[in-house]
Amino acid sequence: MGSRIGEVVTNDQDPQFFPPVSEKPFIVRHWKGLLVVLVIALLMIAFVLYLRQKQAIPAPARGRNGQNGPVAVSVATAVAGDMQVKIPALGTVTPLATITVRTQITGNLQKIFFTEGQFVHQGDPLAQIDPRPYEAALQQMEGIWQRDQALFADAKLDLKRYEGLVKEDSIAQQTLDTQRALVQQYAGTIQADEGQVKTAQVNLAYTHIVSPVTGRVGLRQVDQGNYVTPGDANGIVLINQLQPITVIFSIPEDYVSAVMKRLHSGDVLPVEAFDRALIKIADGKLLTIDNSIDVTTGMVKLRAEFANADSSLFPNQFVNIQLLQDVLKDRIIMPNAAVRHGAPNGVATTFVYVVNADSTVTVRTVTLGVVDGEKVAVTAGLAAGEVVVTEGGDRLRDGAQVQLPDAAPASAGGAAPAAGARPPGKPAAPGTPGARRARPRGKPPQSQ
């Protein structure tokens, strides 16, 4: 539109119609954007430096099946030998004889001849009861016996006279019969007196208490000076026979037939006793087996005897027992640590890694037999002299390259081992310097 006459026309672009604006520096006005740009630049610089450093480190050589070089493992050699079949059990040390020494008469405990914990032999004196009352009783019985013997002798003389008078018809037959009965009465009295004398002698002997067995005495249950009786529950002292000593243990009923067969054939079955730390403390032999099986547990009790010359076995001690049931001849034996369970060929089985001459491994399916501690017998799949992997198998696959404990590490280009290294496939001697110990076994791999 055109302007009217008399109106003032203004121009929007004329600076005289705007208020004055203060001019700020560029950095102040755009500091946020500059900060973002600076951070991005620093990150890019750090990333470039990281790439250069990574390229400076040579990449490790890749072995077969995509693995980074040989895998350090521990190995063992399968050997041929005898395998022992042992039955483990938990046993209790039980003395052959446990004697509670009690007095058989009443009286004052006059003397004690043993020391607590002393080792005594059979017949050694242990204690003495006051013998004076029993000495007096014996003397009294002996006096009565002598008196009755005199009466018996006089009656026999009268009987002899009466027999002569009867022949002369000087006395009646009844008188002779009465005298004969009197003689028999005195004879019975003499026998009773003899029994009383022997009883008094035995009671007097009981005043001297001796050890009935050879063994070790325990703590004293009564002190000297006390009045003791045969009814005392604890007695005077407890004696345990320690040499020899036995161990009672139980085995499952599945082993009963095999053990009985060996016993009936006259074989001696060795038995070993171990403490809680599985350290052997004694060797013995099986004595006998119980006559019945416990129906509640399915176990049967056995008794083994140990010489215990060093007193290493203590009464009521709990021990771990290893009963040698049989010895298998000419078996292939390897460490139990070499056994692996998995499905290398798609079928769940038991296998081992066998080390080849070129330091590679082959998966070998094996059939296991008897296990004896850390050793296991192989009935099929392995030959004597073959080397198996015991540790480090969690990183192995069929055909993988391995580094033996005494072999030098291979270079990136697959150079030969250093001079002096043992040939591949040979086990390292124990304590070889520089031998590497691989990590423990993990989950068995699946074959590719």
C-alpha positions in Angstrom: 0.0 0.0 0.0 1.1 3.5 -0.6 1.7 5.9 2.2 -0.8 8.6 3.0 0.0 12.3 2.8 1.3 13.6 6.1 2.3 10.1 7.6 5.9 9.4 8.6 7.4 6.5 6.7 9.9 4.4 8.7 12.3 1.7 7.4 12.5 -1.5 9.5 16.2 -1.8 8.6 17.1 1.5 9.9 19.3 0.9 12.9 18.1 4.1 14.6 14.8 2.4 15.4 16.4 -0.7 17.3 17.8 -0.6 20.8 21.6 -1.0 21.0 22.8 -4.7 21.3 26.0 -5.6 23.3 28.4 -7.7 21.2 29.8 -10.9 23.2 32.9 -12.9 22.1 32.5 -15.9 19.8 33.9 -18.4 22.3 31.5 -17.3 25.0 28.5 -17.5 22.7 29.4 -21.0 21.3 31.3 -22.7 24.3 29.0 -25.7 24.4 29.6 -26.6 20.8 33.3 -26.1 21.1 33.4 -28.4 24.2 31.7 -31.2 22.3 34.1 -30.8 19.4 37.1 -30.9 21.7 35.9 -34.1 23.4 35.3 -35.8 20.1 38.8 -34.9 19.0 40.4 -36.3 22.1 38.5 -39.6 21.7 39.6 -39.9 18.1 43.2 -39.2 19.1 43.0 -41.9 21.8 41.5 -44.4 19.4 44.2 -43.8 16.8 46.9 -44.3 19.4 45.3 -47.5 20.6 45.2 -48.9 17.0 48.8 -48.0 16.5 49.8 -49.8 19.7 47.8 -52.9 18.8 49.4 -53.1 15.4 52.8 -52.8 17.0 52.2 -56.1 18.9 52.6 -59.2 16.6 49.5 -61.4 16.6 50.1 -64.9 18.0 50.4 -67.7 15.7 47.2 -69.7 15.3 47.5 -73.5 15.6 45.3 -76.2 14.3 41.5 -75.9 14.7 41.8 -72.2 15.2 43.6 -72.4 18.6 46.2 -69.9 19.6 49.4 -72.0 19.6 50.1 -75.3 21.5 48.2 -75.9 24.8 50.4 -76.5 27.9 49.3 -79.8 29.5 50.5 -82.3 32.1 50.8 -85.9 31.0 51.3 -89.4 32.4 52.3 -92.7 30.8 50.0 -95.8 31.0 51.8 -98.7 32.5 51.2 -102.4 32.9 51.0 -103.8 36.4 49.0 -105.3 39.2 45.8 -103.6 40.4 44.6 -104.0 44.0 40.9 -104.4 44.6 40.2 -102.7 48.0 37.0 -102.3 50.0 36.8 -99.1 51.9 35.1 -99.0 55.3 34.8 -97.0 58.5 35.9 -98.9 61.6 36.1 -98.6 65.4 39.2 -99.8 67.3 38.0 -102.4 69.8 40.3 -104.2 72.4 40.3 -108.0 72.4 39.6 -107.8 76.2 38.2 -104.9 78.3 38.3 -105.8 82.0 36.7 -103.9 84.8 38.6 -104.9 87.9 36.3 -105.3 90.8 36.8 -106.8 94.3 35.1 -110.1 94.9 35.0 -109.6 98.7 34.1 -106.7 101.0 36.7 -104.9 103.0 39.0 -101.8 103.3 41.1 -101.0 100.2 44.5 -101.1 101.9 47.0 -100.6 99.1 47.0 -99.7 95.4 50.0 -100.9 93.4 49.4 -99.4 89.9 49.8 -96.0 88.4 47.2 -94.5 86.2 48.0 -95.3 82.5 50.5 -97.9 83.4 51.1 -100.9 81.2 50.7 -104.1 83.3 51.2 -107.7 82.6 49.0 -110.6 83.5 49.5 -111.5 87.2 50.9 -108.1 88.3 49.5 -106.9 91.6 47.0 -104.1 91.4 45.4 -103.6 94.9 45.1 -105.3 98.3 42.1 -105.6 100.6 42.6 -105.8 104.3 43.4 -109.5 104.8 43.1 -109.8 108.5 39.4 -110.7 108.8 39.9 -113.4 106.2 43.0 -114.8 107.8 41.1 -115.2 111.1 38.2 -116.9 109.2 40.6 -119.3 107.6 42.2 -120.1 111.0 38.8 -120.8 112.5 37.8 -123.1 109.7 41.0 -125.0 110.0 40.5 -125.5 113.7 37.0 -126.9 113.2 38.3 -129.2 110.5 41.0 -130.5 112.8 38.5 -131.1 115.6 36.1 -133.0 113.3 39.0 -135.1 112.0 39.8 -136.2 115.6 36.2 -137.1 116.2 36.1 -139.0 113.0 39.2 -141.0 113.9 37.8 -141.8 117.4 34.5 -143.0 115.8 36.4 -145.3 113.5 38.2 -146.9 116.4 35.0 -147.5 118.2 33.5 -149.0 115.1 36.4 -151.4 114.9 36.0 -152.5 118.5 32.2 -152.9 118.1 32.8 -155.2 115.1 34.9 -157.5 117.3 32.4 -157.5 120.2 29.5 -158.3 117.9 31.4 -161.4 116.8 31.7 -162.4 120.5 28.0 -161.6 121.0 29.0 -159.1 123.7 26.9 -156.2 122.3 23.8 -155.8 120.3 23.9 -155.4 116.5 22.0 -152.1 116.9 25.0 -150.6 118.7 27.3 -151.5 115.8 24.9 -150.1 113.2 24.6 -146.8 115.2 28.4 -146.5 115.3 28.7 -147.1 111.6 26.2 -144.3 111.0 28.2 -142.0 113.3 31.4 -142.7 111.3 29.7 -141.8 108.1 28.3 -138.6 109.7 31.8 -137.6 110.7 33.1 -138.3 107.2 30.5 -135.9 105.8 31.4 -133.3 108.4 35.1 -133.6 107.4 34.1 -132.9 103.7 32.1 -129.9 104.7 35.0 -128.6 106.8 37.4 -129.1 103.9 35.0 -127.0 101.7 34.9 -124.3 104.4 38.6 -124.2 104.6 39.0 -123.9 100.8 36.4 -121.1 100.8 38.3 -119.2 103.4 41.5 -119.7 101.5 39.9 -118.4 98.3 38.6 -115.3 100.1 42.0 -114.7 101.6 43.5 -114.9 98.0 40.9 -112.4 96.8 42.4 -109.8 99.2 45.3 -109.6 96.7 43.9 -108.3 93.4 46.1 -109.0 90.3 45.8 -108.1 86.6 43.8 -110.8 84.7 45.3 -109.7 81.3 48.2 -107.8 79.8 47.2 -104.3 79.0 47.0 -100.7 79.9 45.2 -99.5 83.1 43.0 -96.5 83.0 42.0 -93.9 85.6 41.6 -95.0 89.1 37.9 -95.3 90.1 38.4 -95.6 93.9 41.0 -94.2 96.2 43.1 -96.1 98.8 41.3 -96.3 102.2 37.8 -96.7 100.9 35.5 -99.6 101.8 34.9 -101.6 98.6 32.3 -104.2 97.8 31.6 -106.5 94.9 28.5 -104.4 94.0 30.5 -101.3 93.1 29.4 -100.3 89.6 32.7 -98.7 88.5 35.0 -101.2 90.1 38.6 -100.2 90.9 40.1 -99.7 87.5 39.5 -100.5 83.8 42.1 -102.5 81.8 42.2 -102.6 78.0 44.2 -105.2 76.1 46.1 -103.2 73.4 48.6 -105.7 72.0 47.1 -107.2 69.8 44.1 -105.0 69.2 41.2 -105.4 66.8 39.1 -103.1 64.6 35.4 -103.8 63.9 34.1 -102.4 60.6 31.2 -103.0 58.2 31.1 -103.6 54.5 28.1 -103.8 52.0 26.5 -107.2 51.6 27.6 -107.2 47.9 31.1 -108.1 49.0 30.3 -110.9 51.4 30.5 -113.7 48.9 33.9 -112.7 47.6 35.3 -112.2 51.1 33.9 -115.5 52.4 35.4 -117.3 49.4 38.8 -116.0 50.2 38.5 -116.8 53.9 37.4 -120.4 53.2 40.3 -120.9 50.8 42.7 -120.1 53.7 44.0 -116.8 52.2 45.1 -114.0 54.4 43.3 -110.7 53.6 45.5 -107.7 54.5 43.8 -104.8 56.2 45.2 -101.2 56.4 44.1 -98.6 58.9 44.2 -94.9 58.1 43.6 -91.8 60.3 41.3 -88.9 59.4 44.0 -87.4 57.2 44.2 -90.7 55.3 47.7 -91.4 56.6 48.4 -95.1 57.2 48.9 -95.9 60.8 48.8 -99.7 61.0 48.8 -103.0 59.0 46.8 -106.0 60.0 44.8 -109.0 58.8 41.2 -110.0 58.7 40.2 -112.3 61.5 36.6 -113.2 60.9 33.2 -112.1 59.6 29.9 -111.9 61.4 27.3 -114.6 61.0 24.5 -112.4 59.8 23.7 -109.3 57.8 22.0 -106.3 59.4 18.7 -106.1 57.5 18.2 -102.4 58.3 21.5 -101.3 56.7 22.5 -104.2 54.4 25.9 -104.3 56.0 27.9 -107.1 57.7 30.5 -106.6 60.4 34.1 -107.9 60.2 36.9 -108.0 62.7 40.5 -107.3 61.8 43.5 -107.8 64.1 46.5 -105.5 64.4 49.7 -106.2 66.3 49.8 -102.5 67.5 53.3 -102.8 68.8 53.7 -99.0 68.8 50.3 -98.4 70.3 49.2 -96.3 67.4 45.6 -97.6 67.6 43.6 -96.5 70.6 40.4 -98.1 72.0 37.2 -96.6 70.5 39.2 -94.7 67.9 37.5 -94.2 64.5 39.7 -95.2 61.6 39.4 -95.6 57.8 39.9 -99.2 56.7 41.1 -100.6 53.4 40.4 -104.3 53.0 42.4 -105.9 50.2 39.9 -108.2 48.5 41.9 -109.3 45.5 44.9 -108.5 43.3 44.3 -108.3 39.5 47.4 -109.2 37.5 48.7 -107.5 34.3 46.4 -104.6 34.0 46.8 -101.3 32.1 47.0 -98.6 34.8 46.8 -94.8 34.4 46.0 -91.9 36.7 42.3 -91.3 37.4 42.8 -87.6 36.5 43.2 -88.5 32.8 39.6 -89.8 32.6 37.1 -87.6 30.9 33.4 -87.9 30.4 31.5 -86.4 27.4 30.3 -87.0 23.9 33.3 -86.4 21.5 31.6 -88.5 18.8 28.0 -87.6 19.6 27.7 -90.5 22.1 28.1 -90.1 25.8 31.2 -92.1 26.8 34.4 -92.2 28.7 37.6 -91.1 26.9 41.1 -89.8 27.3 43.4 -87.5 25.2 46.3 -89.6 23.9 49.5 -87.6 23.0 50.9 -88.5 19.6 54.6 -88.4 18.5 54.0 -85.0 16.7 52.7 -83.4 19.9 49.1 -83.6 18.9 46.3 -85.3 20.8 43.8 -87.9 19.7 40.5 -88.6 21.5 40.4 -92.3 22.5 37.4 -94.0 24.0 38.4 -96.3 26.9 36.6 -98.8 29.1 37.5 -98.5 32.8 37.9 -101.2 35.4 38.8 -101.1 39.1 39.6 -97.8 40.7 42.3 -97.8 43.4 42.6 -94.3 44.9 44.2 -92.1 42.2 44.8 -95.0 39.8 42.3 -96.7 37.5 42.6 -99.9 35.5 41.8 -99.7 31.7 40.3 -102.8 30.3 40.0 -101.6 26.7 41.1 -98.7 24.5 44.6 -98.0 25.8 48.0 -99.8 25.6 51.0 -99.7 28.0 53.4 -97.0 27.1 50.9 -94.5 25.7 50.9 -91.0 27.0 47.7 -89.5 28.2 46.8 -85.9 29.2 46.0 -85.5 32.9 45.7 -81.7 33.2 44.8 -79.0 30.7 42.3 -81.1 28.7 39.6 -78.5 29.1 41.1 -76.5 26.2 41.8 -79.5 23.9 40.1 -80.9 20.9 40.8 -83.8 18.7 44.1 -83.1 16.8 45.0 -80.1 18.9 48.7 -79.2 19.4 50.0 -79.5 22.9 53.1 -78.4 24.7 54.6 -81.0 27.1 55.9 -79.9 30.5 59.6 -80.1 29.5 59.2 -78.9 25.9 60.2 -75.4 24.8 57.4 -73.2 23.5 57.0 -73.1 19.7 57.7 -69.8 17.8 55.1 -68.0 15.8 56.3 -69.5 12.6 56.3 -73.0 14.0 60.0 -73.3 14.6 61.5 -76.4 16.1 61.8 -76.7 19.9 65.0 -75.6 21.5 67.9 -77.9 21.8 67.8 -80.3 24.7 64.0 -80.6 24.7 62.6 -84.1 25.1 61.0 -85.8 22.2 57.3 -85.2 21.8 55.0 -87.7 23.5 57.5 -88.5 26.3 56.4 -87.7 29.9 58.4 -85.2 31.9 60.3 -86.4 34.9 59.0 -85.2 38.2 60.5 -81.9 39.3 61.8 -81.0 35.8 62.8 -77.3 35.8 60.5 -75.0 33.7 57.7 -77.6 33.6 54.3 -75.8 33.3 51.3 -77.0 35.1 48.1 -76.5 33.2 44.8 -75.4 34.8 42.5 -78.1 36.3 40.2 -79.9 34.0 36.9 -78.3 33.2 33.9 -79.4 31.1 34.9 -82.0 28.4 34.9 -80.6 24.9 32.7 -81.8 22.0 34.4 -83.1 19.0 34.2 -81.0 15.8 
